[in-house]
């Protein structure tokens, strides 16, 4: 069967070309969007009196039959059809006849057709991902609400630094994921414009109404420049970037979950439902979910770099290079969705070993900064001198085999007689956490405000009806 574009060609396509040129193997994922766009286009053509209402109805009914055949697995995808657009149009013409079927492509090109299909698909997936990120924020908020007083070490350079609560630590991730959510929503708002009607690159001489198709398909408005419309893949690049930043955050969380589940930390126990064993060591319980998500981060980064490189230096307007825009996006979207779902469920069933966390707080002199602050506030000692005094107190504690939070007054006064009993309160780990009442600090009243912010964020996000 001759191809729909074969009028000026005198030779049949090489089989090598057929296989190399075809995208039907992956762009078939866009069948819903392709048919949705074609129905809107046929309806618009009728409203603009470019085709008759009867012709439009025939086209729409035929397109719905094609959709039904695909969803019922009765549709045969063939390499020689090249892409989803040609496959759908060819089958449509088989159903309703080529005389009417051939009118569907009036005032459009595959260039604006694929731009529409891909954009519609990405925008729908954008909303799905945003919902999954919101679920993760909610889970972290819930765990945090129950662990305001669960002490654990805060780290810098992966060394014990200051005491924090588990709630405070997890809320740090909540705010990362809130920014991720906002990026997805911002991208949707910016890219929700309809390219259909741009034709190949220059628009069309037919008296179409792009506002009709735009409104029918749920876009805010048509795109403004036809040449930009068919060559723009910013929406896909933004999606890949947003997913990459999201995975930067999930990989950091997963890295900590991996560390915390180790014997050295022992802070958490990941549910058997989300752990695996060893083929040789019977005692092993491996955090494979967290490791896989950490590993998939490289995969989504690669997809972003691949599309950036594909789009680099392309002259306007459409180029066949842009056929390479979809597979990486499909892969990153699926990777992100499955990863967010399983990460969220794993967190819900993870058990936190609060005793081990508290025990870890007794190592590394976590309240040393509090002693220095006490000397500054209570004894009016310059901070640099207070820092030096505290360092000597740490040395005394270590020589006695004690954590600074457990030393007695005599130990402290052996370094500096100005230290009195109130210093012991400052060195208390729970008091240390509660002392930091500054905006964004570790004190419960501050963390509760953070949790409240997260709750309001979730409530406002749900109002968006994403």
KOLKOL-97819 format. One line per 5 residues: number of its first residue (from 1); their letters; for each residue x negated, y, z negated of C-alpha. Coordinates in nm, 4 decimals. Layout:
NUM = A = X:Y:Z  ...
***
This chain:
1 = XXXXX = 0.0000:0.0000:0.0000  -0.1297:0.3446:0.0930  -0.2128:0.5856:-0.1831  0.0015:0.8922:-0.2365  -0.2903:1.1156:-0.1400
6 = XXXXX = -0.4201:0.9165:0.1576  -0.2824:1.1290:0.4428  -0.6144:1.2735:0.5594  -0.8113:0.9485:0.5203  -0.8671:0.6989:0.8018
11 = XXXXX = -1.0378:0.4235:0.6013  -0.9212:0.2217:0.3031  -1.0934:0.2871:-0.0298  -1.3804:0.0609:-0.1249  -1.2989:-0.1846:-0.4018
16 = XXXXX = -1.5995:-0.0415:-0.5845  -1.4423:0.3020:-0.5675  -1.1072:0.1634:-0.6820  -1.2592:0.0251:-0.9985  -1.5001:0.3121:-1.0647
21 = XXXXX = -1.2470:0.5876:-1.0035  -0.9508:0.4416:-1.1911  -0.8486:0.5664:-1.5332  -0.5299:0.3612:-1.5630  -0.7037:0.1285:-1.8084
26 = XXXXX = -0.6998:0.3972:-2.0770  -0.4781:0.6861:-1.9671  -0.1834:0.4454:-1.9701  -0.1711:0.5496:-2.3375  -0.0206:0.8762:-2.2107
31 = XXXXX = 0.2835:0.7148:-2.0481  0.5368:0.8705:-2.2868  0.3938:1.2182:-2.2428  0.3695:1.1731:-1.8669  0.7338:1.0720:-1.8344
36 = XXXXX = 0.8453:1.3349:-2.0854  0.6681:1.6007:-1.8787  0.8125:1.4687:-1.5527  1.1662:1.4754:-1.6902  1.1187:1.8363:-1.8022
41 = XXXXX = 0.9694:1.9242:-1.4630  1.2560:1.7624:-1.2694  1.5098:1.9444:-1.4860  1.3347:2.2767:-1.4271  1.3190:2.2204:-1.0489
46 = XXXXX = 1.6940:2.1748:-1.0503  1.7596:2.4830:-1.2625  1.5481:2.6853:-1.0202  1.7404:2.5393:-0.7218  1.4243:2.3879:-0.5771
51 = XXXXX = 1.5968:2.0481:-0.5798  1.9646:1.9695:-0.6260  2.1215:1.8711:-0.9556  2.2020:1.5280:-0.8137  1.8414:1.4810:-0.7103
56 = XXXXX = 1.7273:1.5880:-1.0559  1.9642:1.3417:-1.2222  1.8404:1.0630:-0.9959  1.4804:1.1479:-1.0838  1.5526:1.1630:-1.4573
61 = XXXXX = 1.7457:0.8363:-1.4571  1.4678:0.6674:-1.2629  1.2005:0.8019:-1.4989  1.3959:0.6701:-1.7960  1.4047:0.3276:-1.6304
66 = XXXXX = 1.0269:0.3392:-1.5819  0.9882:0.4291:-1.9494  1.2079:0.1364:-2.0481  1.0083:-0.1035:-1.8297  0.6799:0.0089:-1.9867
71 = XXXXX = 0.8101:-0.0203:-2.3414  0.9609:-0.3604:-2.2667  0.6268:-0.4792:-2.1228  0.7848:-0.5295:-1.7805  0.5732:-0.2670:-1.6064
76 = XXXXX = 0.2711:-0.3872:-1.4094  -0.0298:-0.1567:-1.4373  -0.2551:-0.1881:-1.1328  -0.6088:-0.0596:-1.0823  -0.5241:0.0611:-0.7331
81 = XXXXX = -0.2723:0.3046:-0.8827  -0.5693:0.4983:-1.0229  -0.3980:0.6688:-1.3151  -0.0791:0.6819:-1.5174  0.0620:0.9661:-1.3050
86 = XXXXX = 0.0351:0.7764:-0.9790  0.1562:0.4541:-1.1375  0.4711:0.6167:-1.2742  0.5462:0.8073:-0.9531  0.4949:0.5005:-0.7349
91 = XXXXX = 0.7274:0.2886:-0.9482  0.9810:0.5717:-0.9569  0.9856:0.5818:-0.5768  1.0334:0.2033:-0.5666  1.3384:0.2402:-0.7917
96 = XXXXX = 1.5097:0.5457:-0.6391  1.3476:0.5614:-0.2956  1.0596:0.7733:-0.1735  1.2831:1.0417:-0.0208  1.3920:1.1645:-0.3629
101 = XXXXX = 1.1018:1.0195:-0.5596  0.8590:1.2173:-0.3462  1.0223:1.5440:-0.4561  0.9134:1.5056:-0.8188  0.5645:1.6302:-0.7428
106 = XXXXX = 0.6901:1.9570:-0.5959  0.5146:2.2574:-0.7541  0.2701:2.0588:-0.9602  -0.0629:1.8776:-0.9306  -0.2205:1.5909:-1.1143
111 = XXXXX = -0.4491:1.8605:-1.2568  -0.1783:2.0353:-1.4552  0.0010:1.7051:-1.5104  -0.2925:1.5458:-1.6915  -0.3604:1.8687:-1.8790
116 = XXXXX = -0.0017:1.8559:-2.0023  -0.0006:1.4850:-2.0889  -0.3273:1.4969:-2.2775  -0.2390:1.8164:-2.4632  0.1026:1.6818:-2.5642
121 = XXXXX = -0.0587:1.3611:-2.6883  -0.3294:1.5382:-2.8889  -0.0812:1.7807:-3.0462  0.1432:1.4925:-3.1570  -0.1559:1.3105:-3.3044
126 = XXXXX = -0.2630:1.6326:-3.4722  0.0560:1.6309:-3.6760  0.0142:1.2645:-3.7680  -0.3378:1.3213:-3.8941  -0.2319:1.6275:-4.0907
131 = XXXXX = 0.0315:1.4170:-4.2698  -0.2264:1.1515:-4.3588  -0.4670:1.4130:-4.4932  -0.1835:1.5553:-4.7019  -0.1190:1.2086:-4.8473
136 = XXXXX = -0.4853:1.1861:-4.9468  -0.4713:1.5265:-5.1169  -0.1649:1.4124:-5.3097  -0.3367:1.0926:-5.4270  -0.6451:1.2801:-5.5465
141 = XXXXX = -0.4242:1.5306:-5.7280  -0.2353:1.2500:-5.9008  -0.5538:1.0769:-6.0188  -0.6955:1.4105:-6.1332  -0.3837:1.4927:-6.3364
146 = XXXXX = -0.4430:1.1781:-6.5449  -0.8132:1.2368:-6.6022  -0.8535:1.5887:-6.7354  -1.0447:1.4613:-7.0388  -1.2365:1.1808:-6.8685
151 = XXXXX = -1.5983:1.2931:-6.9050  -1.8591:1.2048:-6.6442  -2.1936:1.3472:-6.5402  -2.1993:1.6213:-6.2825  -2.4987:1.5893:-6.0512
156 = XXXXX = -2.7398:1.8009:-5.8540  -3.0096:1.6246:-5.6511  -2.8303:1.3067:-5.7707  -2.9744:1.3805:-6.1169  -2.7649:1.4307:-6.4286
161 = XXXXX = -2.6885:1.8018:-6.4553  -2.3858:1.9045:-6.6660  -2.0770:1.7303:-6.8044  -1.7627:1.7526:-6.5959  -1.4315:1.5741:-6.5938
166 = XXXXX = -1.3315:1.3135:-6.3383  -1.0389:1.5425:-6.2575  -1.2747:1.8283:-6.1780  -1.4942:1.6084:-5.9594  -1.2035:1.4677:-5.7580
171 = XXXXX = -1.0425:1.8094:-5.7187  -1.3580:1.9185:-5.5380  -1.2646:1.6654:-5.2688  -0.9038:1.7818:-5.2734  -1.0136:2.1285:-5.1695
176 = XXXXX = -1.2297:1.9846:-4.8916  -0.9288:1.7975:-4.7549  -0.7077:2.1057:-4.7892  -0.9443:2.2865:-4.5544  -0.9268:1.9882:-4.3185
181 = XXXXX = -0.5474:2.0080:-4.3217  -0.5605:2.3796:-4.2450  -0.7935:2.3151:-3.9516  -0.5498:2.0663:-3.7983  -0.2581:2.3070:-3.8417
186 = XXXXX = -0.4581:2.6000:-3.7046  -0.5565:2.3980:-3.3983  -0.1947:2.3036:-3.3374  -0.0829:2.6661:-3.3579  -0.3577:2.7845:-3.1247
191 = XXXXX = -0.3158:2.5130:-2.8614  0.0608:2.4673:-2.8481  0.0869:2.6252:-2.5024  0.2167:2.4524:-2.1882  -0.0110:2.4145:-1.8818
196 = XXXXX = 0.2569:2.2567:-1.6587  0.3246:2.4695:-1.3527  -0.0372:2.5732:-1.3111  -0.0586:2.3258:-1.0199  -0.4100:2.2502:-0.8947
201 = XXXXX = -0.5697:2.5744:-1.0176  -0.3881:2.8733:-0.8649  -0.0231:2.8356:-0.9543  0.2445:2.7620:-0.6939  0.4429:2.9574:-0.4310
206 = XXXXX = 0.7612:2.7814:-0.5451  0.9896:2.9954:-0.7605  0.9512:2.7845:-1.0751  1.0288:2.8874:-1.4314  0.7439:2.7819:-1.6583
211 = XXXXX = 0.9273:2.9097:-1.9662  1.1934:2.6418:-1.9112  0.9474:2.3502:-1.9082  0.7507:2.5053:-2.1930  1.0578:2.5392:-2.4137
216 = XXXXX = 1.1949:2.1964:-2.3178  0.8681:2.0287:-2.4198  0.8450:2.2126:-2.7518  0.5610:2.4502:-2.6678  0.5522:2.8088:-2.7915
221 = XXXXX = 0.4931:2.9473:-2.4425  0.3262:2.8695:-2.1103  -0.0498:2.9088:-2.0773  -0.1521:3.2405:-1.9201  -0.4085:3.1588:-1.6523
226 = XXXXX = -0.3619:2.8631:-1.4180  -0.7328:2.8140:-1.3541  -0.8113:2.8072:-1.7256  -0.5094:2.5857:-1.7909  -0.6224:2.2929:-1.5761
231 = XXXXX = -0.9880:2.3118:-1.6833  -0.9341:2.3711:-2.0568  -1.0123:2.0893:-2.2964  -1.0678:2.3051:-2.6041  -0.7725:2.1367:-2.7704
236 = XXXXX = -0.9489:1.8005:-2.7394  -1.2816:1.9414:-2.8538  -1.1130:2.0994:-3.1545  -0.9504:1.7704:-3.2409  -1.2859:1.5910:-3.2249
241 = XXXXX = -1.4506:1.8658:-3.4291  -1.1752:1.8611:-3.6906  -1.2019:1.4836:-3.7184  -1.5805:1.5099:-3.7485  -1.5578:1.7590:-4.0362
246 = XXXXX = -1.2912:1.5400:-4.1971  -1.5291:1.2444:-4.1765  -1.8090:1.4535:-4.3232  -1.5855:1.4801:-4.6291  -1.4610:1.1201:-4.6318
251 = XXXXX = -1.8187:0.9940:-4.5938  -1.9291:1.1971:-4.8961  -1.6419:1.0589:-5.1011  -1.7086:0.7061:-4.9793  -2.0794:0.7356:-5.0552
256 = XXXXX = -1.9933:0.8236:-5.4139  -1.7423:0.5409:-5.4386  -2.0136:0.3033:-5.3169  -2.2582:0.4340:-5.5763  -1.9991:0.4354:-5.8528
261 = XXXXX = -1.9045:0.0736:-5.7812  -2.2655:-0.0453:-5.8200  -2.3963:-0.2135:-6.1340  -2.6247:0.0848:-6.1917  -2.3279:0.3211:-6.2240
266 = XXXXX = -2.0327:0.0959:-6.3050  -1.7945:0.3923:-6.2951  -1.5261:0.2210:-6.0871  -1.3911:-0.1147:-5.9888  -1.2458:-0.1289:-5.6382
271 = XXXXX = -0.9435:-0.3555:-5.6113  -0.9965:-0.7068:-5.4756  -0.7446:-0.6099:-5.2075  -0.9979:-0.3689:-5.0619  -1.3237:-0.5544:-5.1308
276 = XXXXX = -1.5050:-0.8402:-4.9615  -1.7450:-1.1107:-5.0755  -2.0713:-1.2597:-4.9601  -2.1105:-1.5710:-4.7470  -2.4042:-1.6852:-4.9623
281 = XXXXX = -2.3796:-1.5075:-5.3003  -2.0620:-1.6104:-5.4838  -2.0779:-1.3271:-5.7379  -2.0724:-1.0420:-5.4838  -1.7936:-0.7873:-5.4507
286 = XXXXX = -1.8734:-0.5489:-5.1706  -1.7215:-0.2012:-5.1083  -1.6827:-0.2664:-4.7367  -1.3958:-0.0210:-4.6823  -1.6009:0.2709:-4.8104
291 = XXXXX = -1.9057:0.1527:-4.6167  -1.7103:0.1200:-4.2922  -1.5620:0.4684:-4.3247  -1.9098:0.6011:-4.3973  -2.0367:0.4177:-4.0894
296 = XXXXX = -1.7537:0.5327:-3.8624  -1.8619:0.8902:-3.9280  -2.1436:0.8421:-3.6760  -1.8915:0.7109:-3.4275  -1.6656:1.0172:-3.4405
301 = XXXXX = -1.9663:1.2502:-3.4334  -2.0784:1.0729:-3.1166  -1.7407:1.1243:-2.9512  -1.7575:1.4970:-3.0224  -2.1091:1.5309:-2.8817
306 = XXXXX = -2.0104:1.3254:-2.5749  -1.7209:1.5539:-2.4811  -1.9184:1.8706:-2.5557  -2.1851:1.7419:-2.3210  -1.9315:1.6446:-2.0532
311 = XXXXX = -1.7744:1.9917:-2.0567  -2.1071:2.1762:-2.0629  -2.1717:2.3775:-1.7444  -1.8691:2.2478:-1.5521  -1.7680:2.4990:-1.2846
316 = XXXXX = -1.4033:2.5997:-1.2704  -1.1555:2.4504:-1.2246  -1.0887:2.0751:-1.2478  -1.3751:1.8289:-1.1977  -1.3608:1.4491:-1.2072
321 = XXXXX = -1.6086:1.4589:-1.4961  -1.3097:1.5541:-1.7091  -1.1677:1.2048:-1.6674  -1.4234:1.1207:-1.9392  -1.2322:1.3372:-2.1869
326 = XXXXX = -0.9867:1.0787:-2.3162  -1.1503:0.7587:-2.4354  -1.3564:0.9258:-2.7063  -1.0537:1.1211:-2.8268  -0.8371:0.8083:-2.8329
331 = XXXXX = -1.1082:0.6282:-3.0280  -1.1600:0.9069:-3.2824  -0.7865:0.9484:-3.3368  -0.7352:0.5788:-3.4024  -1.0458:0.5641:-3.6219
336 = XXXXX = -0.9274:0.8618:-3.8264  -0.5738:0.7331:-3.8739  -0.6709:0.3838:-3.9846  -0.9485:0.5178:-4.2089  -0.7251:0.7704:-4.3851
341 = XXXXX = -0.4543:0.5121:-4.4489  -0.6873:0.2527:-4.6008  -0.8914:0.5089:-4.7975  -0.5748:0.6443:-4.9543  -0.4475:0.2980:-5.0495
346 = XXXXX = -0.7873:0.1961:-5.1853  -0.8033:0.5044:-5.4081  -0.4572:0.4328:-5.5477  -0.5707:0.0890:-5.6684  -0.9224:0.1814:-5.7866
351 = XXXXX = -0.9842:0.1480:-6.1613  -1.2026:0.4072:-6.3309  -1.4308:0.2861:-6.6107  -1.4085:0.5826:-6.8470  -1.6363:0.4228:-7.1076
356 = XXXXX = -1.9162:0.3826:-6.8553  -1.8736:0.7418:-6.7441  -1.8941:0.8683:-7.1010  -2.1976:0.6513:-7.1707  -2.3680:0.7990:-6.8658
361 = XXXXX = -2.3045:1.1457:-7.0072  -2.5362:1.0521:-7.2965  -2.8299:1.0363:-7.0583  -3.0107:1.3303:-6.9092  -2.9328:1.5959:-7.1739
366 = XXXXX = -2.6264:1.7288:-6.9896  -2.5537:2.0011:-7.2438  -2.9004:2.1552:-7.2332  -2.7735:2.4616:-7.0454  -2.5188:2.5120:-7.3225
371 = XXXXX = -2.7966:2.5398:-7.5780  -2.9687:2.8026:-7.3656  -2.6393:2.9916:-7.3254  -2.5842:2.9676:-7.7035  -2.9255:3.1286:-7.7664
376 = XXXXX = -2.8418:3.4083:-7.5233  -2.4910:3.4751:-7.6563  -2.5376:3.4104:-8.0267  -2.9020:3.5041:-8.0851  -2.9466:3.7723:-7.8171
381 = XXXXX = -3.2485:3.5913:-7.6784  -3.3401:3.6661:-7.3123  -3.2343:3.3785:-7.0889  -3.5870:3.2988:-6.9713  -3.7031:3.2610:-7.3310
386 = XXXXX = -3.3892:3.0631:-7.4137  -3.4619:2.8358:-7.1193  -3.8129:2.7708:-7.2543  -3.6866:2.7005:-7.6085  -3.4266:2.4592:-7.4762
391 = XXXXX = -3.6876:2.2784:-7.2702  -3.8931:2.2222:-7.5855  -3.5793:2.0945:-7.7649  -3.5282:1.8437:-7.4812  -3.8863:1.7248:-7.5286
396 = XXXXX = -3.8249:1.6796:-7.9039  -3.5032:1.4837:-7.8331  -3.6804:1.2571:-7.5867  -3.9639:1.1887:-7.8299  -3.6992:1.0862:-8.0851
401 = XXXXX = -3.5247:0.8633:-7.8295  -3.2093:1.0730:-7.8416  -2.9925:1.2634:-7.6004  -2.9857:1.6349:-7.6742  -2.6143:1.6127:-7.7506
406 = XXXXX = -2.6940:1.3742:-8.0397  -2.9915:1.5483:-8.2064  -2.9633:1.6874:-8.5566  -3.0124:2.0433:-8.6685  -3.3589:1.9678:-8.8114
411 = XXXXX = -3.4811:1.8573:-8.4700  -3.3626:2.1820:-8.3167  -3.5007:2.4018:-8.5942  -3.8392:2.2353:-8.5621  -3.8560:2.4174:-8.2283
416 = XXXXX = -3.6995:2.7479:-8.3331  -3.5702:2.8432:-8.6795  -3.3155:3.0826:-8.5332  -3.1023:2.7880:-8.4251  -2.8145:2.7220:-8.6683
421 = XXXXX = -2.5297:2.4696:-8.7041  -2.3116:2.6370:-8.4405  -2.5608:2.5098:-8.1838  -2.4348:2.1568:-8.2490  -2.0881:2.2571:-8.1323
426 = XXXXX = -2.2371:2.3992:-7.8159  -2.4207:2.0724:-7.7502  -2.1038:1.8621:-7.7827  -2.0270:1.7218:-7.4376  -1.6524:1.7844:-7.4471
431 = XXXXX = -1.7109:2.1370:-7.5763  -1.9607:2.1908:-7.2965  -1.6977:2.1029:-7.0389  -1.4382:2.3221:-7.2077  -1.6768:2.6167:-7.2432
436 = XXXXX = -1.6749:2.6781:-6.8690  -1.3501:2.8708:-6.8432  -1.4685:3.0850:-6.5540  -1.2562:3.0815:-6.2395  -1.3181:2.7450:-6.0732
441 = XXXXX = -1.4944:2.6018:-6.3787  -1.4657:2.2699:-6.5621  -1.2429:2.3712:-6.8549  -0.9048:2.2027:-6.8585  -0.7202:2.5298:-6.8151
446 = XXXXX = -0.9236:2.5960:-6.5016  -0.8771:2.2435:-6.3639  -0.5045:2.2606:-6.4331  -0.4911:2.5773:-6.2228  -0.6718:2.3904:-5.9461
451 = XXXXX = -0.4212:2.1066:-5.9679  -0.1401:2.3619:-5.9576  -0.2925:2.5151:-5.6441  -0.3037:2.1694:-5.4860  0.0590:2.1046:-5.5791
456 = XXXXX = 0.1718:2.4342:-5.4256  -0.0398:2.3592:-5.1196  0.1387:2.0250:-5.0767  0.4807:2.1848:-5.1249  0.4084:2.4591:-4.8710
461 = XXXXX = 0.2662:2.2051:-4.6264  0.5833:1.9976:-4.6464  0.7860:2.3070:-4.5585  0.6008:2.3182:-4.2269  0.7973:2.0054:-4.1279
466 = X = 0.4963:1.8560:-3.9573
***
